[in-house]
Amino acid sequence: MAIDERPDPVQIIARVGTSFSPEQPERAIQVWMHLAAKAGWDVSRVDEVSVDLDSGECGIVDVEGLRYLVSRGRRVRETLYDDSGGRLNKRPIFGFAAWAEPVLSADSIIP
């Protein structure tokens, strides 16, 4: 894939389900990294940086020399199929997704 055909890493949204459980942040970053690699990016995890898992942060990744924070939250529309009332009902809900935002520092900003 040519470099100019790749989506920007901030455009990659990974659908990671509708539920929350303790292992979900790990799964979310793995799914996001898989999609980024599939899009043609060389992506690796940065383990020496701590993140706030309680606020939805999943981890830091390095994408070809630039660092991104992968976060997880309710960000994508999904359909919930509910049959608890005896009939199948469909409701729109927000499901969990993982996305990346650049980690900015004084060195990475060009005035």
HELIX and SHEET records of a PDB file:
HELIX    1   1 ILE A    3  GLU A    5  5                                   3    
HELIX    2   2 PRO A    9  GLN A   11  5                                   3    
HELIX    3   3 GLN A   24  LYS A   38  1                                  15    
HELIX    4   4 LEU A   53  SER A   55  5                                   3    
HELIX    5   5 ALA A  106  SER A  108  5                                   3    
SHEET    1   A 5 ALA A  14  GLY A  17  0                                        
SHEET    2   A 5 ASN A  89  PRO A 102 -1                                        
SHEET    3   A 5 LEU A  66  ASP A  82 -1                                        
SHEET    4   A 5 GLU A  57  VAL A  63 -1                                        
SHEET    5   A 5 VAL A  43  VAL A  46 -1                                        
END                                                                             
